[in-house]
Amino acid sequence: MITKVLLPKLGQTMEEGRIVRWCKKEGDPVRNGEVICEIETDKASMELPAPAAGVLTKQLRKAGEIVPVGAVIAMIEEGPRPAGAPLDRAAARSTAFAAPVAAKTDGGPTATATEPRVMPAAQRALHEAGLAAADVTPTGPGGRLLKEDVQRHVAAGHAAPASAGPPASGDRHEEAVPMTMLRRRIAQRLVEAKQTMAMLTTFNEVDMSAVLRLREERGEEFQRRYGVKLGLMSFFVKAAIDALKRFPAVNAEIRGNDIVYKNYFDIGVAVSTDQGLVVPVIRNAERLSFAEVEQAIGDLARRAREKKIAVEELQGGTFTITNGGVFGSLLATPIINPPQSAILGLHALQDRPVARGGQVVIRPMMYVALTYDHRIIDGRESVSFLKRVKECVEDPPRMLIEV
């Protein structure tokens, strides 16, 4: 019996997807639920499990190809194939049909299935490590070899083979790499936000002394009890919810000629992945404790990076928090995630001299930024919102007694 593998509809708005790579080759046995390929949508990348057990007899679409939802991308012949038994004639023909097509860069060498396409940064890393491209397993889109792949290979203690000669040096070439669907969607959304919103940004700075002191005093006990570290993000999630309750326009959105106010708080937390920036959403965050917020953030971020997150978990947020400080950003203006009306940007925590009680002291300070849609949020509301976030983080008990 032959089972058709269809490209599933992984979200309400999904119309097409890209096959990033095949995890199984034609002729490979597969188990029911075993990952056979990686699929990329305009929101996330995820693994596609086999709908039946048997042998993957045919790949109808190549890695890198964009296909519509519902299209047949592979065939599985159900039932086990004896070890060493050859494929039938039809399977052999399908193998030839789906043979990898050589790709050639402008001025560069031809890339085949056994010779991955090497990105320029990866080529330099290979040269420094004395490795050949064939020595390293590629993980980039379309089987491309990335700099990170070489670094992981070297970190794992793999030495360069004695027969490996130095790679060609002095080559100057360019490579046109198609944008991933996620990157295209990000670009589209950013341009949309710029063109359709009246975006302004207001800034403030937060003294993080109280939060750091609380983490130092209670951090070990917190982790022992809840199995997760007490991070900084949970304080800002809770502070943002407190401020959103006081200034509901910041949690609203424009639909046509209406302003839609929401009495729930689905907070998106931006996460950086190999494919780009994604924003998993913590549903009904106002109902969660600090520990539950930290657990939700950790779980969503891990699954986003492992490409195991559902598309639904990336949709429908009412407000977003992004932390550029983890990359060292000192000050920036975040861009709103439509159709939301505002976004809170966090930045690097830095010891700075500040005036306290007529004295100059050193305190751990963080700049924060609120970008807002001026069509429905006035300057008074935006400044007051950010001031309330500052007050809550500088005095955490405020969030517990709502004063």
DOZALO-975019 format. One record per residue (C-alpha): x, y, z; residue number from 1. Coordinates in nm, 4 decimals, decimal comma, always signed. Layout:
REM residues N
x | y | z | n
X | Y | Z | NUM
...
REM end
This chain:
REM residues 403
x | y | z | n
+0,0000 | +0,0000 | +0,0000 | 1
+0,1303 | +0,3433 | -0,0964 | 2
+0,0824 | +0,6398 | +0,1387 | 3
+0,1079 | +0,9913 | -0,0013 | 4
+0,2942 | +1,2454 | +0,2132 | 5
+0,1186 | +1,5817 | +0,1838 | 6
+0,2418 | +1,9252 | +0,2844 | 7
+0,0117 | +1,9991 | +0,5791 | 8
-0,1525 | +2,3304 | +0,6611 | 9
+0,0446 | +2,4283 | +0,9718 | 10
-0,1391 | +2,7537 | +1,0404 | 11
-0,4563 | +2,9349 | +0,9439 | 12
-0,2774 | +3,1721 | +0,7065 | 13
-0,0293 | +2,9208 | +0,5611 | 14
-0,0611 | +2,8763 | +0,1835 | 15
+0,2806 | +2,7348 | +0,0940 | 16
+0,5988 | +2,6049 | +0,2512 | 17
+0,9605 | +2,5392 | +0,1625 | 18
+1,1285 | +2,2007 | +0,2025 | 19
+1,4458 | +2,2949 | +0,3886 | 20
+1,6063 | +1,9512 | +0,3733 | 21
+1,5219 | +1,5845 | +0,3526 | 22
+1,6139 | +1,3855 | +0,6631 | 23
+1,5511 | +1,0557 | +0,4834 | 24
+1,6738 | +0,9439 | +0,1425 | 25
+1,4804 | +0,7465 | -0,1126 | 26
+1,4962 | +0,3814 | -0,0164 | 27
+1,5351 | +0,4547 | +0,3557 | 28
+1,3045 | +0,2721 | +0,5972 | 29
+1,0916 | +0,5057 | +0,8100 | 30
+0,8865 | +0,4566 | +1,1231 | 31
+0,5439 | +0,6059 | +1,1773 | 32
+0,6018 | +0,9525 | +1,3262 | 33
+0,9729 | +0,9608 | +1,2373 | 34
+1,0958 | +1,2911 | +1,0937 | 35
+1,1426 | +1,2696 | +0,7183 | 36
+1,2033 | +1,6350 | +0,6314 | 37
+1,2119 | +1,9893 | +0,7647 | 38
+0,9470 | +2,2354 | +0,6483 | 39
+0,9792 | +2,6121 | +0,6629 | 40
+0,6777 | +2,8420 | +0,6628 | 41
+0,6707 | +3,2207 | +0,6753 | 42
+0,6576 | +3,1998 | +1,0550 | 43
+0,8753 | +2,9079 | +1,1656 | 44
+1,0626 | +2,5939 | +1,0679 | 45
+0,9424 | +2,2568 | +1,1903 | 46
+0,9896 | +1,8863 | +1,1375 | 47
+0,7442 | +1,6804 | +0,9320 | 48
+0,6778 | +1,3279 | +1,0667 | 49
+0,6043 | +1,0274 | +0,8479 | 50
+0,2301 | +0,9448 | +0,8355 | 51
+0,3013 | +0,5709 | +0,8094 | 52
+0,5761 | +0,3117 | +0,8534 | 53
+0,7491 | +0,1634 | +0,5521 | 54
+1,0019 | +0,2720 | +0,2902 | 55
+1,0382 | +0,6219 | +0,1469 | 56
+1,0176 | +0,5241 | -0,2200 | 57
+0,9962 | +0,8633 | -0,3853 | 58
+1,0710 | +1,2295 | -0,3145 | 59
+0,8524 | +1,4356 | -0,5454 | 60
+0,9952 | +1,7714 | -0,4407 | 61
+1,3567 | +1,8795 | -0,3961 | 62
+1,5133 | +2,0499 | -0,0974 | 63
+1,4750 | +2,4263 | -0,1307 | 64
+1,1571 | +2,4007 | -0,3349 | 65
+0,8460 | +2,5983 | -0,2361 | 66
+0,5261 | +2,3952 | -0,2625 | 67
+0,1583 | +2,4747 | -0,1958 | 68
-0,0328 | +2,3362 | +0,1005 | 69
-0,1841 | +1,9966 | +0,0206 | 70
+0,0718 | +1,9081 | -0,2465 | 71
+0,2129 | +1,5540 | -0,2485 | 72
+0,5827 | +1,5749 | -0,1656 | 73
+0,6740 | +1,2076 | -0,1166 | 74
+0,5526 | +0,8487 | -0,1298 | 75
+0,5871 | +0,5850 | +0,1413 | 76
+0,5380 | +0,2152 | +0,0636 | 77
+0,3933 | +0,0722 | +0,3816 | 78
+0,5448 | -0,2368 | +0,5395 | 79
+0,9091 | -0,3226 | +0,6161 | 80
+1,1653 | -0,3952 | +0,3436 | 81
+1,4092 | -0,6808 | +0,4159 | 82
+1,7609 | -0,5656 | +0,4953 | 83
+1,9694 | -0,5383 | +0,1807 | 84
+1,6738 | -0,5925 | -0,0529 | 85
+1,6840 | -0,3625 | -0,3588 | 86
+1,4086 | -0,1223 | -0,4467 | 87
+1,1740 | -0,2251 | -0,7247 | 88
+1,2026 | -0,0749 | -1,0720 | 89
+0,9570 | +0,2045 | -0,9972 | 90
+1,1521 | +0,2998 | -0,6879 | 91
+1,4774 | +0,2917 | -0,8829 | 92
+1,3276 | +0,5214 | -1,1445 | 93
+1,2049 | +0,7556 | -0,8717 | 94
+1,5537 | +0,7702 | -0,7270 | 95
+1,6852 | +0,8862 | -1,0616 | 96
+1,3971 | +1,1338 | -1,0886 | 97
+1,4871 | +1,2965 | -0,7594 | 98
+1,8639 | +1,2972 | -0,8025 | 99
+2,0213 | +1,6190 | -0,6713 | 100
+2,0702 | +1,8888 | -0,9316 | 101
+2,4116 | +2,0495 | -0,9415 | 102
+2,4118 | +2,4156 | -0,8454 | 103
+2,6838 | +2,6532 | -0,9554 | 104
+2,7662 | +2,9888 | -0,8050 | 105
+2,8799 | +3,2758 | -1,0209 | 106
+3,2542 | +3,2356 | -1,0436 | 107
+3,2593 | +2,9521 | -0,7906 | 108
+3,2765 | +2,5724 | -0,8022 | 109
+2,9846 | +2,3429 | -0,8720 | 110
+2,8025 | +2,2121 | -0,5614 | 111
+2,6662 | +1,8563 | -0,5592 | 112
+2,5002 | +1,6295 | -0,3064 | 113
+2,8420 | +1,5137 | -0,1787 | 114
+2,9988 | +1,8581 | -0,1896 | 115
+2,7915 | +2,1097 | +0,0077 | 116
+2,7656 | +2,4725 | -0,0930 | 117
+3,0132 | +2,6544 | +0,1284 | 118
+2,9288 | +3,0021 | +0,2535 | 119
+3,2169 | +3,2559 | +0,2453 | 120
+3,2514 | +3,2759 | +0,6248 | 121
+3,2559 | +2,8959 | +0,6419 | 122
+3,5286 | +2,8842 | +0,3748 | 123
+3,7511 | +3,1083 | +0,5872 | 124
+3,6809 | +2,8951 | +0,8958 | 125
+3,7696 | +2,5797 | +0,7017 | 126
+4,0961 | +2,7346 | +0,5881 | 127
+4,1896 | +2,8381 | +0,9434 | 128
+4,1084 | +2,4910 | +1,0777 | 129
+4,2840 | +2,3076 | +0,7936 | 130
+3,9639 | +2,1229 | +0,7002 | 131
+3,7889 | +2,0354 | +0,3768 | 132
+3,4201 | +2,1006 | +0,3223 | 133
+3,3505 | +1,7266 | +0,2985 | 134
+3,4787 | +1,6799 | +0,6555 | 135
+3,1976 | +1,8846 | +0,8108 | 136
+2,8241 | +1,8134 | +0,8238 | 137
+2,6259 | +2,1077 | +0,6798 | 138
+2,3076 | +2,2274 | +0,8521 | 139
+2,2250 | +2,5449 | +0,6610 | 140
+1,9239 | +2,5942 | +0,4302 | 141
+1,9492 | +2,3803 | +0,1183 | 142
+2,2442 | +2,1875 | +0,2615 | 143
+2,4726 | +2,4912 | +0,2829 | 144
+2,7798 | +2,4732 | +0,5022 | 145
+2,7804 | +2,7506 | +0,7620 | 146
+3,0574 | +2,9002 | +0,9743 | 147
+2,8784 | +2,7639 | +1,2823 | 148
+2,8990 | +2,4100 | +1,1390 | 149
+3,2792 | +2,4380 | +1,1167 | 150
+3,3030 | +2,5842 | +1,4666 | 151
+3,0931 | +2,2994 | +1,6109 | 152
+3,3092 | +2,0459 | +1,4262 | 153
+3,6301 | +2,1957 | +1,5660 | 154
+3,4833 | +2,2322 | +1,9175 | 155
+3,3951 | +1,8618 | +1,9126 | 156
+3,7676 | +1,7848 | +1,8848 | 157
+3,7745 | +1,6651 | +1,5241 | 158
+4,1175 | +1,7107 | +1,3709 | 159
+4,1834 | +1,7851 | +1,0060 | 160
+4,2571 | +1,4693 | +0,8007 | 161
+4,6196 | +1,4275 | +0,7025 | 162
+4,5208 | +1,4100 | +0,3356 | 163
+4,3275 | +1,7333 | +0,3421 | 164
+4,5028 | +1,9922 | +0,1345 | 165
+4,4670 | +2,3667 | +0,1767 | 166
+4,1560 | +2,5126 | +0,0142 | 167
+4,1863 | +2,7454 | -0,2781 | 168
+4,2763 | +3,0938 | -0,1646 | 169
+4,2386 | +3,4304 | -0,3254 | 170
+3,9049 | +3,3502 | -0,4895 | 171
+3,6612 | +3,6379 | -0,5112 | 172
+3,3071 | +3,5261 | -0,5722 | 173
+2,9509 | +3,6133 | -0,4872 | 174
+2,6602 | +3,3840 | -0,4161 | 175
+2,2939 | +3,4717 | -0,4507 | 176
+2,1114 | +3,2877 | -0,1720 | 177
+1,7300 | +3,2894 | -0,1788 | 178
+1,5753 | +3,4487 | +0,1272 | 179
+1,4111 | +3,2003 | +0,3580 | 180
+1,0345 | +3,2229 | +0,3864 | 181
+1,0725 | +3,3407 | +0,7444 | 182
+1,3163 | +3,6146 | +0,6428 | 183
+1,0845 | +3,7228 | +0,3593 | 184
+0,7937 | +3,7382 | +0,6027 | 185
+0,9995 | +3,9386 | +0,8526 | 186
+1,0961 | +4,1844 | +0,5784 | 187
+0,7349 | +4,2155 | +0,4661 | 188
+0,6090 | +4,2761 | +0,8203 | 189
+0,8751 | +4,5348 | +0,8982 | 190
+0,8014 | +4,7304 | +0,5836 | 191
+0,4283 | +4,7007 | +0,6528 | 192
+0,4758 | +4,8400 | +1,0027 | 193
+0,6826 | +5,1317 | +0,8742 | 194
+0,4327 | +5,2171 | +0,6010 | 195
+0,1068 | +5,1816 | +0,7945 | 196
+0,1852 | +5,3035 | +1,1470 | 197
+0,2753 | +5,6379 | +1,2976 | 198
+0,5590 | +5,4954 | +1,5061 | 199
+0,7368 | +5,6925 | +1,7760 | 200
+0,9718 | +5,5756 | +2,0491 | 201
+1,0089 | +5,7004 | +2,4063 | 202
+1,2958 | +5,6057 | +2,6379 | 203
+1,3691 | +5,5687 | +3,0065 | 204
+1,6283 | +5,3980 | +3,2221 | 205
+1,5790 | +5,1445 | +3,4991 | 206
+1,7897 | +5,0878 | +3,8099 | 207
+1,8162 | +4,7070 | +3,8262 | 208
+1,9616 | +4,6951 | +4,1792 | 209
+1,6465 | +4,5605 | +4,3475 | 210
+1,5940 | +4,2853 | +4,0897 | 211
+1,9574 | +4,1736 | +4,1006 | 212
+1,9532 | +4,1743 | +4,4797 | 213
+1,6339 | +3,9663 | +4,4824 | 214
+1,7813 | +3,7189 | +4,2354 | 215
+2,0950 | +3,6864 | +4,4463 | 216
+1,8979 | +3,6311 | +4,7666 | 217
+1,6274 | +3,4017 | +4,6299 | 218
+1,7715 | +3,2661 | +4,3038 | 219
+1,8990 | +2,9320 | +4,4341 | 220
+1,5834 | +2,8616 | +4,6313 | 221
+1,3704 | +2,9598 | +4,3305 | 222
+1,5579 | +2,7238 | +4,0975 | 223
+1,5531 | +2,4405 | +4,3501 | 224
+1,1778 | +2,4738 | +4,3969 | 225
+1,0653 | +2,5364 | +4,0396 | 226
+1,3447 | +2,3841 | +3,8306 | 227
+1,4097 | +2,7061 | +3,6392 | 228
+1,6324 | +3,0093 | +3,6916 | 229
+1,4821 | +3,3390 | +3,8040 | 230
+1,5685 | +3,5550 | +3,5042 | 231
+1,5158 | +3,9202 | +3,4226 | 232
+1,2435 | +3,8690 | +3,1627 | 233
+0,9763 | +3,7558 | +3,4098 | 234
+1,0080 | +4,0872 | +3,5974 | 235
+0,9523 | +4,2835 | +3,2769 | 236
+0,6621 | +4,0611 | +3,1689 | 237
+0,4917 | +4,1192 | +3,5043 | 238
+0,5730 | +4,4917 | +3,4999 | 239
+0,4386 | +4,5260 | +3,1453 | 240
+0,1117 | +4,3560 | +3,2401 | 241
+0,0755 | +4,5895 | +3,5382 | 242
+0,1273 | +4,8898 | +3,3084 | 243
-0,1001 | +4,7497 | +3,0345 | 244
-0,3868 | +4,7260 | +3,2833 | 245
-0,3439 | +5,0950 | +3,3619 | 246
-0,3065 | +5,2037 | +2,9986 | 247
-0,5319 | +4,9733 | +2,7916 | 248
-0,4632 | +5,1529 | +2,4616 | 249
-0,1130 | +5,0041 | +2,4649 | 250
-0,2735 | +4,6566 | +2,4629 | 251
-0,5218 | +4,7464 | +2,1864 | 252
-0,5140 | +4,7293 | +1,8077 | 253
-0,6782 | +4,9065 | +1,5141 | 254
-0,9262 | +4,7087 | +1,3026 | 255
-1,0612 | +4,9191 | +1,0224 | 256
-1,2106 | +5,2253 | +1,1896 | 257
-1,2362 | +5,0565 | +1,5308 | 258
-0,9987 | +5,0423 | +1,8248 | 259
-1,0200 | +4,6939 | +1,9790 | 260
-0,9369 | +4,6886 | +2,3507 | 261
-0,8448 | +4,3517 | +2,4969 | 262
-0,9002 | +4,2358 | +2,8518 | 263
-0,6426 | +3,9571 | +2,8232 | 264
-0,2663 | +3,9765 | +2,7999 | 265
-0,0905 | +3,7478 | +2,5513 | 266
+0,2713 | +3,8586 | +2,5749 | 267
+0,5093 | +3,7834 | +2,2895 | 268
+0,8763 | +3,7352 | +2,3787 | 269
+1,1173 | +3,7732 | +2,0860 | 270
+1,3575 | +3,4786 | +2,0436 | 271
+1,6593 | +3,4693 | +1,8119 | 272
+1,6967 | +3,1454 | +1,6122 | 273
+1,9199 | +3,0276 | +1,3276 | 274
+1,6370 | +3,1100 | +1,0865 | 275
+1,5672 | +3,4596 | +1,2212 | 276
+1,3712 | +3,6330 | +1,4941 | 277
+1,0478 | +3,4644 | +1,6028 | 278
+0,8017 | +3,5751 | +1,8711 | 279
+0,6407 | +3,2920 | +2,0713 | 280
+0,3388 | +3,4047 | +2,2724 | 281
+0,2711 | +3,3448 | +2,6426 | 282
-0,1076 | +3,3101 | +2,6586 | 283
-0,2969 | +3,4727 | +2,9476 | 284
+0,0315 | +3,5783 | +3,1072 | 285
-0,1582 | +3,7762 | +3,3709 | 286
-0,2693 | +3,4463 | +3,5276 | 287
+0,0837 | +3,3079 | +3,5631 | 288
+0,3242 | +3,3302 | +3,8542 | 289
+0,6862 | +3,4379 | +3,8138 | 290
+0,7893 | +3,0719 | +3,8005 | 291
+0,5270 | +2,9869 | +3,5385 | 292
+0,6348 | +3,2823 | +3,3244 | 293
+0,9999 | +3,1702 | +3,3390 | 294
+0,9009 | +2,8107 | +3,2588 | 295
+0,6874 | +2,9247 | +2,9656 | 296
+0,9657 | +3,1450 | +2,8254 | 297
+1,2231 | +2,8668 | +2,8563 | 298
+0,9969 | +2,6077 | +2,6946 | 299
+0,8877 | +2,8298 | +2,4050 | 300
+1,2423 | +2,9520 | +2,3341 | 301
+1,3849 | +2,5986 | +2,3391 | 302
+1,1216 | +2,4596 | +2,1051 | 303
+1,1525 | +2,7595 | +1,8722 | 304
+1,5274 | +2,6985 | +1,8363 | 305
+1,4714 | +2,3236 | +1,7922 | 306
+1,2068 | +2,3940 | +1,5243 | 307
+0,9435 | +2,2095 | +1,7257 | 308
+0,7121 | +2,4991 | +1,7970 | 309
+0,3600 | +2,5116 | +1,6529 | 310
+0,2648 | +2,7996 | +1,4244 | 311
-0,0317 | +2,8788 | +1,6512 | 312
+0,2138 | +2,9554 | +1,9320 | 313
+0,3613 | +3,2373 | +1,7220 | 314
+0,0307 | +3,4099 | +1,6491 | 315
-0,2115 | +3,6387 | +1,8286 | 316
+0,0033 | +3,8285 | +2,0780 | 317
-0,1287 | +4,1561 | +2,2208 | 318
+0,2084 | +4,3069 | +2,3228 | 319
+0,5731 | +4,2168 | +2,2572 | 320
+0,8954 | +4,2391 | +2,4579 | 321
+1,2316 | +4,2126 | +2,2842 | 322
+1,5706 | +4,2023 | +2,4540 | 323
+1,8556 | +4,3297 | +2,2401 | 324
+2,0693 | +4,3532 | +2,5520 | 325
+2,1624 | +3,9858 | +2,5249 | 326
+2,3620 | +4,0823 | +2,2137 | 327
+2,5146 | +4,3908 | +2,3766 | 328
+2,2776 | +4,6558 | +2,2402 | 329
+2,2889 | +4,9660 | +2,4592 | 330
+2,0072 | +5,1611 | +2,2953 | 331
+1,7777 | +5,0912 | +2,0008 | 332
+1,4278 | +5,1608 | +1,8677 | 333
+1,2309 | +4,8363 | +1,8237 | 334
+0,9739 | +4,8050 | +1,5446 | 335
+0,6144 | +4,7130 | +1,6292 | 336
+0,4852 | +4,3662 | +1,5446 | 337
+0,1551 | +4,4321 | +1,3553 | 338
-0,1314 | +4,4400 | +1,4364 | 339
-0,0076 | +4,5192 | +1,7874 | 340
+0,0242 | +4,8838 | +1,8864 | 341
+0,3442 | +4,8837 | +2,0907 | 342
+0,6633 | +4,6949 | +2,1722 | 343
+0,8968 | +4,7167 | +2,4719 | 344
+1,2692 | +4,6993 | +2,4030 | 345
+1,5213 | +4,5990 | +2,6709 | 346
+1,8916 | +4,6696 | +2,6460 | 347
+2,2261 | +4,5811 | +2,7999 | 348
+2,2618 | +4,6016 | +3,1756 | 349
+2,5565 | +4,8304 | +3,2486 | 350
+2,7131 | +4,9771 | +3,5619 | 351
+2,6860 | +5,3566 | +3,5367 | 352
+2,7333 | +5,6537 | +3,7724 | 353
+2,4001 | +5,7987 | +3,8859 | 354
+2,2934 | +6,0563 | +4,1440 | 355
+2,1247 | +5,9163 | +4,4549 | 356
+2,0548 | +6,1315 | +4,7624 | 357
+2,2971 | +6,3991 | +4,6513 | 358
+2,5758 | +6,1445 | +4,5987 | 359
+2,7203 | +5,9923 | +4,2831 | 360
+2,6999 | +5,6140 | +4,3074 | 361
+2,7497 | +5,3225 | +4,0687 | 362
+2,4322 | +5,1310 | +3,9878 | 363
+2,3399 | +4,8576 | +3,7355 | 364
+2,1313 | +5,0508 | +3,4839 | 365
+1,9329 | +4,9484 | +3,1777 | 366
+1,7858 | +5,1671 | +2,9057 | 367
+1,4333 | +5,0671 | +2,8013 | 368
+1,2393 | +5,1827 | +2,4956 | 369
+0,8719 | +5,1789 | +2,4054 | 370
+0,7845 | +5,2108 | +2,0385 | 371
+0,4152 | +5,2877 | +1,9982 | 372
+0,1558 | +5,3609 | +1,7321 | 373
+0,0751 | +5,7296 | +1,7740 | 374
-0,2586 | +5,6812 | +1,5976 | 375
-0,4134 | +5,5383 | +1,9144 | 376
-0,1504 | +5,5963 | +2,1857 | 377
-0,0752 | +5,9522 | +2,2943 | 378
+0,2590 | +6,0726 | +2,4223 | 379
+0,1249 | +6,1047 | +2,7766 | 380
+0,0124 | +5,7418 | +2,7773 | 381
+0,3367 | +5,6089 | +2,6314 | 382
+0,5583 | +5,8015 | +2,8713 | 383
+0,3383 | +5,7080 | +3,1677 | 384
+0,3358 | +5,3432 | +3,0612 | 385
+0,7144 | +5,3266 | +3,0478 | 386
+0,7422 | +5,5129 | +3,3781 | 387
+0,5141 | +5,2538 | +3,5394 | 388
+0,7309 | +4,9702 | +3,4042 | 389
+1,0329 | +5,1446 | +3,5560 | 390
+0,8583 | +5,1837 | +3,8945 | 391
+0,7577 | +4,8164 | +3,9055 | 392
+1,1010 | +4,6807 | +3,8167 | 393
+1,2795 | +4,9138 | +4,0572 | 394
+1,0401 | +4,8130 | +4,3369 | 395
+0,9187 | +4,4557 | +4,2632 | 396
+0,6691 | +4,4358 | +4,5549 | 397
+0,4595 | +4,6950 | +4,3670 | 398
+0,3634 | +4,4205 | +4,1213 | 399
+0,2352 | +4,1987 | +4,4021 | 400
+0,0173 | +4,4564 | +4,5772 | 401
-0,0609 | +4,6727 | +4,2689 | 402
+0,0111 | +5,0143 | +4,4188 | 403
REM end
